[in-house]
Amino acid sequence: MVAVVLGARGNVGRHVADGLLAAGEQVRAVNRTPAAGTAPGCEAVVADLARPETLPAAFDGGDKLFLYGMLDPQKPYDIEKVTAAAAAAGIRRVVLLSSVAVVLDPDAGHPVARLNRTIEQAVQRSGMDWTFLRPGTFAANTRTWWAESIRTDGVVRLPYPLAQSAPVHEKDIAALAVTALTEPGHSHQAYTVHGAESLTLRRQVEHIGEAVGRHIRVERVSEEQARADVARTMHPVVAEAIVSQWAAADGVAAATSVIAEKITGAPAHTYAQWAADHADDFR
């Protein structure tokens, strides 16, 4: 049987594919477009969640699935058609990469929370065994927000430099997914995943500076400017939510968790380790 990994070149999916291969699984790496970058040893397949007609071939012969949720309200897919295709193909176990937004305000109408809640509910109705991963702040978001200004100007512009968050390394999310897909005991479980340490945004910038070997300035900007900056790489609704989170977290310790170590047995990666892993992205 085959473990199907959707978004296998993504931040998390690539590590899920690697981890499943290391665990001795046959892996089908599914991406929307054919391109280099698929892990050696994987069967590469082109399919798109937004094109349900491409899914039966991607799922055929599979017995487990790594599925990602939705962070961009402008890129929806029909989750009912996805789960129907997976169940029809014989997929028995699915790990869904969801969002902490589902937990933080379960009654909220925010698009990210609403979309991922809808996906979770559809997976629950599908009849497949499921595990939900609900990460908070991805460490990789800081690359999206800050890499260009660091490379070009040596600066990060922030409205609240002392806002705190607990970034999660994508390797820890992937390790949780691999464990849930390959070991018993995780059926019908939902894991909220934060990093193991709360850091100010300023300290995160300092860790990047240490990783690249140069000082990076932090420049204070207005909320309006920060929303515009984040909206260059993320949907404006998401940008609004991020800046609002920073405002609420100004000087406030962020929630942390040890769930990655508890489930996988390996210590969670620190943000400093993440910065070192991605130093070239900021050079």
LUMTORFI-846867 format. One record per residue: chain; x, y, z of N, C-alpha, C in turn; residue in one letter. Coordinates in steps of 0.2 Angstrom, whole numbers, plus 5000, padded with zeros to 4 digits. Layout:
! LUMTORFI-846867
ATOM  chain   n_X   n_Y   n_Z  ca_X  ca_Y  ca_Z   c_X   c_Y   c_Z  res
ATOM      A     X     Y     Z     X     Y     Z     X     Y     Z    A
...
END
This chain:
! LUMTORFI-846867
ATOM  chain   n_X   n_Y   n_Z  ca_X  ca_Y  ca_Z   c_X   c_Y   c_Z  res
ATOM      A  5004  4994  5000  5000  5000  5000  5004  5006  5000    M
ATOM      A  5001  5012  4998  5005  5018  4997  5003  5023  5002    V
ATOM      A  5008  5027  5004  5006  5033  5008  5006  5039  5003    A
ATOM      A  5001  5043  5002  5000  5048  4998  5001  5055  5001    V
ATOM      A  5006  5059  4999  5007  5065  5002  5006  5071  4997    V
ATOM      A  5001  5075  4999  4999  5080  4995  5003  5086  4996    L
ATOM      A  5005  5090  4991  5009  5096  4993  5016  5094  4995    G
ATOM      A  5018  5089  4991  5025  5086  4993  5031  5090  4992    A
ATOM      A  5030  5095  4989  5036  5100  4988  5035  5106  4993    R
ATOM      A  5030  5106  4997  5028  5111  5002  5033  5111  5008    G
ATOM      A  5032  5117  5012  5036  5117  5018  5036  5111  5022    N
ATOM      A  5030  5109  5023  5029  5103  5028  5029  5096  5024    V
ATOM      A  5025  5096  5018  5025  5090  5014  5031  5087  5012    G
ATOM      A  5036  5091  5011  5043  5088  5009  5046  5084  5014    R
ATOM      A  5045  5086  5021  5048  5083  5026  5043  5077  5028    H
ATOM      A  5037  5077  5027  5032  5071  5028  5035  5066  5023    V
ATOM      A  5036  5068  5017  5038  5063  5012  5044  5059  5014    A
ATOM      A  5049  5063  5016  5056  5061  5018  5055  5056  5024    D
ATOM      A  5051  5058  5029  5050  5054  5035  5046  5048  5034    G
ATOM      A  5041  5048  5029  5038  5041  5028  5043  5037  5024    L
ATOM      A  5047  5039  5020  5052  5035  5016  5057  5032  5021    L
ATOM      A  5059  5036  5026  5063  5034  5031  5060  5028  5035    A
ATOM      A  5053  5029  5036  5050  5024  5040  5048  5017  5036    A
ATOM      A  5050  5017  5030  5050  5011  5025  5043  5011  5021    G
ATOM      A  5040  5017  5021  5033  5017  5017  5035  5018  5010    E
ATOM      A  5030  5016  5006  5030  5018  4999  5027  5024  4998    Q
ATOM      A  5030  5029  4995  5027  5036  4995  5025  5038  4988    V
ATOM      A  5019  5041  4988  5017  5045  4981  5017  5052  4983    R
ATOM      A  5022  5056  4980  5022  5063  4981  5018  5066  4976    A
ATOM      A  5013  5070  4978  5008  5073  4974  5009  5081  4974    V
ATOM      A  5009  5084  4968  5010  5091  4967  5006  5093  4962    N
ATOM      A  5004  5100  4962  5000  5103  4956  5003  5103  4950    R
ATOM      A  5010  5104  4950  5013  5104  4943  5019  5100  4943    T
ATOM      A  5021  5097  4937  5027  5093  4937  5034  5097  4938    P
ATOM      A  5038  5096  4942  5044  5099  4943  5049  5095  4947    A
ATOM      A  5055  5098  4947  5060  5095  4951  5059  5096  4958    A
ATOM      A  5062  5092  4963  5062  5094  4970  5058  5088  4974    G
ATOM      A  5055  5083  4970  5052  5077  4974  5058  5073  4977    T
ATOM      A  5057  5071  4983  5062  5067  4986  5063  5060  4982    A
ATOM      A  5070  5059  4982  5072  5052  4978  5068  5047  4982    P
ATOM      A  5066  5042  4977  5062  5036  4980  5055  5037  4980    G
ATOM      A  5052  5043  4979  5045  5044  4979  5042  5043  4972    C
ATOM      A  5036  5041  4971  5033  5041  4965  5030  5048  4964    E
ATOM      A  5031  5051  4959  5029  5058  4958  5023  5058  4953    A
ATOM      A  5017  5061  4956  5011  5062  4952  5009  5069  4952    V
ATOM      A  5006  5071  4947  5003  5078  4946  4995  5077  4947    V
ATOM      A  4993  5081  4952  4986  5082  4954  4984  5088  4957    A
ATOM      A  4978  5090  4957  4977  5097  4960  4970  5096  4964    D
ATOM      A  4970  5098  4971  4964  5098  4975  4958  5102  4971    L
ATOM      A  4960  5107  4968  4955  5111  4965  4952  5108  4958    A
ATOM      A  4955  5102  4956  4953  5099  4950  4951  5091  4952    R
ATOM      A  4945  5090  4955  4944  5084  4957  4945  5078  4953    P
ATOM      A  4944  5079  4946  4945  5074  4941  4952  5071  4941    E
ATOM      A  4957  5075  4944  4964  5072  4944  4965  5068  4950    T
ATOM      A  4961  5068  4955  4962  5064  4961  4962  5057  4961    L
ATOM      A  4957  5054  4958  4957  5046  4958  4964  5043  4957    P
ATOM      A  4967  5045  4952  4974  5042  4950  4979  5044  4955    A
ATOM      A  4978  5049  4959  4983  5051  4964  4982  5046  4970    A
ATOM      A  4976  5045  4971  4974  5041  4977  4974  5033  4976    F
ATOM      A  4974  5031  4970  4973  5024  4968  4979  5020  4972    D
ATOM      A  4976  5015  4975  4981  5010  4979  4984  5013  4985    G
ATOM      A  4982  5019  4987  4984  5022  4993  4980  5019  4999    G
ATOM      A  4983  5019  5005  4980  5017  5011  4980  5023  5017    D
ATOM      A  4985  5028  5016  4985  5033  5020  4987  5040  5017    K
ATOM      A  4985  5045  5020  4985  5052  5016  4987  5057  5021    L
ATOM      A  4992  5062  5018  4993  5068  5021  4990  5073  5017    F
ATOM      A  4985  5077  5021  4981  5082  5017  4982  5089  5021    L
ATOM      A  4983  5094  5017  4983  5101  5020  4977  5104  5019    Y
ATOM      A  4976  5109  5024  4970  5113  5025  4970  5119  5020    G
ATOM      A  4968  5125  5023  4967  5131  5018  4969  5137  5022    M
ATOM      A  4974  5140  5020  4976  5147  5023  4974  5153  5018    L
ATOM      A  4973  5152  5012  4971  5157  5007  4964  5157  5005    D
ATOM      A  4960  5161  5008  4953  5161  5006  4951  5161  4998    P
ATOM      A  4956  5164  4995  4955  5164  4987  4957  5158  4984    Q
ATOM      A  4960  5153  4987  4962  5147  4984  4958  5141  4987    K
ATOM      A  4951  5141  4987  4947  5135  4990  4947  5129  4986    P
ATOM      A  4946  5124  4989  4944  5117  4985  4938  5114  4988    Y
ATOM      A  4935  5110  4985  4929  5106  4987  4931  5100  4991    D
ATOM      A  4931  5101  4998  4933  5096  5002  4929  5090  5002    I
ATOM      A  4923  5090  5000  4918  5085  5000  4920  5080  4994    E
ATOM      A  4922  5083  4988  4925  5079  4983  4931  5076  4984    K
ATOM      A  4936  5079  4988  4942  5076  4990  4941  5070  4994    V
ATOM      A  4937  5071  5000  4936  5065  5004  4933  5060  5001    T
ATOM      A  4928  5061  4996  4924  5056  4993  4929  5052  4988    A
ATOM      A  4934  5055  4985  4939  5052  4981  4943  5048  4985    A
ATOM      A  4946  5050  4991  4950  5047  4995  4947  5040  4998    A
ATOM      A  4941  5041  5000  4937  5035  5003  4936  5030  4998    A
ATOM      A  4934  5032  4992  4933  5028  4986  4939  5024  4984    A
ATOM      A  4945  5027  4985  4951  5024  4983  4953  5019  4988    A
ATOM      A  4950  5019  4994  4953  5014  4999  4957  5018  5004    G
ATOM      A  4958  5024  5004  4962  5028  5010  4958  5026  5016    I
ATOM      A  4962  5024  5021  4959  5022  5028  4961  5027  5033    R
ATOM      A  4967  5030  5032  4969  5035  5037  4972  5041  5034    R
ATOM      A  4970  5047  5037  4972  5053  5035  4974  5058  5040    V
ATOM      A  4980  5061  5039  4982  5067  5044  4981  5073  5040    V
ATOM      A  4977  5078  5043  4975  5084  5040  4979  5090  5044    L
ATOM      A  4983  5093  5040  4986  5099  5042  4981  5105  5042    L
ATOM      A  4979  5106  5048  4973  5111  5049  4976  5118  5052    S
ATOM      A  4973  5121  5056  4975  5128  5059  4973  5129  5066    S
ATOM      A  4977  5132  5070  4975  5133  5077  4969  5138  5077    V
ATOM      A  4968  5142  5072  4962  5146  5072  4956  5142  5073    A
ATOM      A  4955  5136  5072  4950  5132  5073  4948  5132  5081    V
ATOM      A  4954  5132  5085  4954  5131  5092  4953  5138  5095    V
ATOM      A  4956  5143  5093  4957  5149  5097  4950  5152  5097    L
ATOM      A  4946  5152  5092  4939  5155  5092  4934  5150  5088    D
ATOM      A  4932  5145  5091  4928  5140  5087  4922  5143  5084    P
ATOM      A  4919  5148  5087  4913  5151  5084  4915  5157  5079    D
ATOM      A  4921  5158  5078  4923  5164  5074  4921  5163  5067    A
ATOM      A  4919  5169  5063  4918  5168  5056  4924  5170  5052    G
ATOM      A  4930  5171  5055  4936  5172  5051  4937  5167  5046    H
ATOM      A  4939  5169  5040  4939  5164  5034  4944  5158  5036    P
ATOM      A  4950  5160  5039  4954  5154  5040  4951  5149  5044    V
ATOM      A  4948  5151  5050  4945  5147  5055  4939  5143  5051    A
ATOM      A  4935  5147  5048  4929  5144  5045  4931  5139  5039    R
ATOM      A  4936  5140  5035  4937  5136  5030  4940  5129  5033    L
ATOM      A  4945  5130  5038  4948  5124  5041  4943  5120  5045    N
ATOM      A  4938  5123  5048  4933  5120  5052  4929  5116  5047    R
ATOM      A  4927  5118  5041  4923  5115  5036  4927  5109  5034    T
ATOM      A  4934  5109  5033  4938  5104  5031  4938  5098  5036    I
ATOM      A  4939  5100  5042  4939  5095  5048  4933  5091  5048    E
ATOM      A  4927  5095  5048  4921  5092  5048  4919  5087  5042    Q
ATOM      A  4922  5089  5036  4921  5084  5031  4925  5078  5032    A
ATOM      A  4931  5079  5034  4935  5073  5035  4932  5068  5041    V
ATOM      A  4929  5071  5046  4926  5067  5051  4920  5063  5048    Q
ATOM      A  4917  5066  5043  4911  5063  5041  4913  5057  5036    R
ATOM      A  4919  5057  5033  4921  5053  5028  4922  5046  5029    S
ATOM      A  4922  5044  5036  4923  5037  5038  4930  5035  5038    G
ATOM      A  4935  5039  5036  4942  5037  5037  4944  5039  5044    M
ATOM      A  4949  5035  5047  4952  5037  5053  4956  5044  5052    D
ATOM      A  4956  5048  5057  4959  5055  5055  4963  5057  5061    W
ATOM      A  4968  5061  5060  4971  5065  5065  4972  5072  5063    T
ATOM      A  4971  5077  5067  4971  5084  5065  4977  5087  5068    F
ATOM      A  4981  5090  5064  4987  5094  5067  4985  5102  5066    L
ATOM      A  4985  5105  5072  4983  5112  5072  4988  5117  5074    R
ATOM      A  4993  5118  5070  4999  5122  5072  4997  5130  5073    P
ATOM      A  5001  5133  5077  5000  5140  5078  5005  5144  5072    G
ATOM      A  5009  5148  5075  5013  5152  5070  5019  5147  5067    T
ATOM      A  5019  5147  5060  5024  5143  5057  5030  5147  5057    F
ATOM      A  5036  5144  5059  5042  5148  5059  5043  5150  5051    A
ATOM      A  5041  5146  5047  5042  5148  5040  5039  5155  5038    A
ATOM      A  5034  5157  5041  5031  5163  5040  5035  5169  5040    N
ATOM      A  5040  5169  5045  5045  5174  5046  5049  5175  5039    T
ATOM      A  5051  5169  5036  5054  5170  5029  5050  5173  5024    R
ATOM      A  5043  5172  5024  5039  5175  5020  5038  5182  5021    T
ATOM      A  5038  5184  5027  5037  5191  5029  5044  5195  5028    W
ATOM      A  5049  5193  5030  5055  5197  5032  5061  5195  5027    W
ATOM      A  5061  5190  5023  5067  5188  5019  5069  5194  5014    A
ATOM      A  5064  5196  5011  5066  5201  5006  5069  5208  5009    E
ATOM      A  5066  5210  5014  5069  5216  5017  5076  5215  5020    S
ATOM      A  5077  5209  5023  5083  5207  5026  5088  5207  5020    I
ATOM      A  5087  5204  5015  5092  5203  5009  5093  5210  5006    R
ATOM      A  5088  5214  5005  5089  5220  5001  5091  5226  5006    T
ATOM      A  5089  5226  5012  5090  5232  5016  5093  5231  5023    D
ATOM      A  5094  5224  5025  5096  5223  5031  5092  5225  5037    G
ATOM      A  5085  5225  5036  5081  5228  5041  5074  5223  5041    V
ATOM      A  5071  5223  5047  5064  5220  5047  5060  5226  5050    V
ATOM      A  5054  5227  5047  5050  5233  5049  5044  5230  5053    R
ATOM      A  5043  5232  5059  5038  5229  5064  5034  5234  5067    L
ATOM      A  5028  5233  5068  5024  5238  5072  5024  5236  5080    P
ATOM      A  5026  5230  5082  5027  5228  5089  5033  5223  5089    Y
ATOM      A  5039  5226  5090  5044  5222  5090  5044  5217  5097    P
ATOM      A  5041  5219  5102  5041  5215  5108  5035  5211  5108    L
ATOM      A  5031  5210  5103  5026  5205  5103  5029  5198  5103    A
ATOM      A  5026  5193  5106  5029  5187  5107  5025  5182  5103    Q
ATOM      A  5028  5177  5100  5025  5171  5097  5030  5165  5099    S
ATOM      A  5027  5159  5097  5031  5153  5098  5031  5149  5092    A
ATOM      A  5035  5151  5087  5035  5148  5080  5037  5141  5080    P
ATOM      A  5034  5137  5076  5034  5130  5075  5039  5128  5069    V
ATOM      A  5044  5124  5070  5048  5122  5064  5044  5117  5060    H
ATOM      A  5044  5118  5054  5040  5113  5049  5042  5106  5050    E
ATOM      A  5048  5105  5052  5050  5098  5053  5047  5095  5059    K
ATOM      A  5045  5099  5064  5041  5096  5070  5034  5094  5068    D
ATOM      A  5031  5098  5064  5024  5097  5061  5024  5090  5057    I
ATOM      A  5029  5090  5053  5030  5084  5048  5031  5078  5052    A
ATOM      A  5035  5078  5058  5037  5072  5062  5030  5070  5065    A
ATOM      A  5026  5075  5067  5020  5073  5070  5015  5069  5065    L
ATOM      A  5015  5072  5059  5011  5069  5054  5014  5061  5052    A
ATOM      A  5020  5061  5052  5023  5054  5050  5021  5049  5056    V
ATOM      A  5022  5051  5062  5021  5047  5068  5013  5045  5068    T
ATOM      A  5009  5050  5066  5002  5048  5066  5000  5044  5061    A
ATOM      A  5003  5044  5055  5002  5040  5049  5005  5033  5050    L
ATOM      A  5010  5032  5054  5014  5025  5054  5013  5022  5061    T
ATOM      A  5011  5025  5066  5010  5022  5073  5003  5022  5075    E
ATOM      A  5001  5017  5079  4994  5017  5082  4993  5022  5087    P
ATOM      A  4987  5023  5089  4985  5027  5095  4984  5035  5093    G
ATOM      A  4983  5037  5087  4982  5044  5085  4976  5045  5081    H
ATOM      A  4972  5039  5081  4965  5040  5077  4960  5044  5081    S
ATOM      A  4957  5049  5078  4952  5053  5081  4955  5058  5086    H
ATOM      A  4961  5060  5085  4965  5064  5089  4966  5071  5086    Q
ATOM      A  4966  5077  5089  4967  5083  5087  4973  5086  5091    A
ATOM      A  4978  5088  5088  4984  5091  5092  4985  5098  5090    Y
ATOM      A  4985  5102  5095  4987  5109  5094  4994  5110  5095    T
ATOM      A  4998  5113  5090  5005  5113  5090  5008  5120  5090    V
ATOM      A  5011  5122  5096  5015  5128  5096  5022  5126  5097    H
ATOM      A  5027  5131  5096  5034  5130  5097  5035  5129  5105    G
ATOM      A  5041  5127  5107  5042  5125  5114  5045  5132  5117    A
ATOM      A  5046  5137  5114  5048  5143  5117  5044  5149  5115    E
ATOM      A  5043  5154  5119  5040  5160  5117  5046  5166  5116    S
ATOM      A  5046  5169  5110  5051  5174  5109  5048  5180  5106    L
ATOM      A  5051  5186  5108  5049  5192  5105  5050  5192  5097    T
ATOM      A  5047  5196  5093  5049  5196  5086  5056  5199  5085    L
ATOM      A  5058  5204  5090  5065  5206  5090  5070  5201  5091    R
ATOM      A  5068  5196  5095  5073  5191  5097  5073  5186  5091    R
ATOM      A  5068  5185  5087  5068  5181  5081  5072  5184  5076    Q
ATOM      A  5072  5190  5075  5076  5194  5070  5083  5193  5072    V
ATOM      A  5085  5193  5079  5092  5192  5081  5094  5185  5079    E
ATOM      A  5090  5180  5080  5092  5174  5078  5094  5173  5071    H
ATOM      A  5090  5176  5067  5091  5176  5060  5098  5180  5059    I
ATOM      A  5099  5185  5062  5106  5189  5061  5111  5184  5063    G
ATOM      A  5110  5181  5069  5116  5176  5071  5117  5170  5066    E
ATOM      A  5112  5168  5063  5112  5163  5058  5116  5165  5051    A
ATOM      A  5115  5171  5049  5118  5174  5043  5124  5178  5044    V
ATOM      A  5126  5179  5051  5132  5182  5053  5132  5189  5052    G
ATOM      A  5127  5193  5052  5127  5200  5052  5121  5203  5056    R
ATOM      A  5122  5209  5058  5117  5213  5062  5111  5215  5057    H
ATOM      A  5105  5214  5059  5099  5215  5056  5095  5221  5060    I
ATOM      A  5094  5226  5057  5090  5232  5061  5083  5230  5061    R
ATOM      A  5080  5232  5067  5072  5232  5068  5070  5239  5068    V
ATOM      A  5066  5241  5063  5063  5247  5062  5055  5247  5064    E
ATOM      A  5053  5252  5068  5046  5252  5070  5042  5256  5065    R
ATOM      A  5037  5252  5063  5032  5255  5058  5025  5255  5061    V
ATOM      A  5020  5259  5058  5013  5259  5060  5010  5252  5058    S
ATOM      A  5004  5251  5061  5000  5245  5059  4998  5245  5052    E
ATOM      A  4996  5251  5050  4994  5251  5043  5000  5249  5038    E
ATOM      A  5006  5251  5039  5012  5250  5035  5013  5242  5036    Q
ATOM      A  5013  5239  5042  5014  5232  5043  5009  5228  5039    A
ATOM      A  5002  5230  5039  4997  5226  5035  4999  5226  5028    R
ATOM      A  5001  5232  5026  5003  5233  5018  5009  5228  5017    A
ATOM      A  5014  5228  5021  5020  5224  5020  5018  5216  5020    D
ATOM      A  5014  5214  5025  5012  5207  5025  5008  5205  5019    V
ATOM      A  5003  5210  5017  4999  5208  5012  5002  5208  5005    A
ATOM      A  5008  5209  5005  5012  5208  4998  5013  5201  4997    R
ATOM      A  5013  5197  5002  5014  5190  5002  5009  5185  5004    T
ATOM      A  5004  5188  5007  4998  5185  5010  4991  5188  5009    M
ATOM      A  4986  5184  5009  4979  5187  5008  4978  5193  5013    H
ATOM      A  4975  5199  5011  4974  5204  5015  4970  5202  5022    P
ATOM      A  4966  5198  5021  4962  5196  5027  4967  5192  5032    V
ATOM      A  4971  5188  5029  4976  5185  5034  4981  5190  5036    V
ATOM      A  4983  5195  5032  4988  5200  5035  4985  5204  5040    A
ATOM      A  4978  5206  5040  4975  5209  5045  4975  5205  5052    E
ATOM      A  4974  5199  5051  4974  5194  5057  4981  5194  5060    A
ATOM      A  4986  5194  5056  4993  5193  5059  4994  5200  5063    I
ATOM      A  4993  5205  5060  4995  5212  5063  4991  5212  5070    V
ATOM      A  4984  5210  5069  4980  5210  5075  4983  5206  5081    S
ATOM      A  4986  5200  5079  4989  5195  5083  4995  5198  5087    Q
ATOM      A  4999  5202  5082  5005  5205  5085  5003  5210  5090    W
ATOM      A  4998  5214  5089  4995  5219  5094  4993  5216  5100    A
ATOM      A  4989  5211  5100  4987  5207  5106  4993  5204  5110    A
ATOM      A  4998  5202  5106  5004  5199  5109  5009  5203  5112    A
ATOM      A  5008  5210  5111  5014  5215  5113  5015  5214  5120    D
ATOM      A  5021  5212  5122  5023  5211  5129  5020  5205  5132    G
ATOM      A  5017  5201  5129  5013  5195  5132  5016  5188  5129    V
ATOM      A  5018  5184  5134  5021  5178  5133  5016  5174  5129    A
ATOM      A  5018  5170  5124  5014  5166  5119  5013  5159  5122    A
ATOM      A  5008  5156  5120  5007  5149  5122  5012  5145  5119    A
ATOM      A  5015  5140  5123  5020  5135  5120  5017  5128  5121    T
ATOM      A  5020  5123  5118  5018  5116  5119  5024  5112  5118    S
ATOM      A  5023  5106  5121  5028  5100  5121  5025  5094  5117    V
ATOM      A  5020  5096  5113  5017  5090  5110  5021  5087  5105    I
ATOM      A  5026  5090  5102  5030  5087  5097  5034  5082  5100    A
ATOM      A  5037  5084  5106  5042  5079  5109  5038  5073  5112    E
ATOM      A  5032  5075  5115  5028  5070  5118  5026  5064  5113    K
ATOM      A  5024  5066  5107  5021  5062  5102  5027  5058  5099    I
ATOM      A  5032  5062  5097  5037  5059  5092  5043  5056  5096    T
ATOM      A  5044  5059  5102  5050  5057  5106  5056  5061  5105    G
ATOM      A  5056  5065  5101  5062  5069  5099  5061  5077  5101    A
ATOM      A  5066  5080  5104  5064  5087  5106  5062  5091  5100    P
ATOM      A  5058  5096  5102  5056  5101  5097  5062  5105  5095    A
ATOM      A  5062  5107  5088  5067  5112  5086  5066  5119  5089    H
ATOM      A  5071  5122  5090  5071  5129  5092  5070  5134  5086    T
ATOM      A  5068  5140  5087  5068  5145  5082  5075  5146  5079    Y
ATOM      A  5080  5146  5084  5087  5147  5082  5089  5142  5077    A
ATOM      A  5087  5136  5078  5089  5130  5074  5085  5131  5067    Q
ATOM      A  5079  5133  5067  5076  5135  5061  5079  5140  5057    W
ATOM      A  5081  5145  5060  5085  5151  5057  5091  5148  5054    A
ATOM      A  5095  5144  5057  5101  5141  5055  5100  5137  5049    A
ATOM      A  5094  5133  5049  5092  5128  5043  5091  5133  5037    D
ATOM      A  5088  5139  5038  5086  5143  5033  5090  5149  5031    H
ATOM      A  5096  5149  5034  5100  5155  5034  5101  5157  5026    A
ATOM      A  5102  5153  5022  5103  5155  5015  5097  5159  5012    D
ATOM      A  5091  5158  5015  5085  5161  5012  5085  5169  5014    D
ATOM      A  5090  5171  5019  5090  5177  5021  5096  5181  5019    F
ATOM      A  5101  5177  5015  5107  5180  5013  5106  5184  5006    R
END
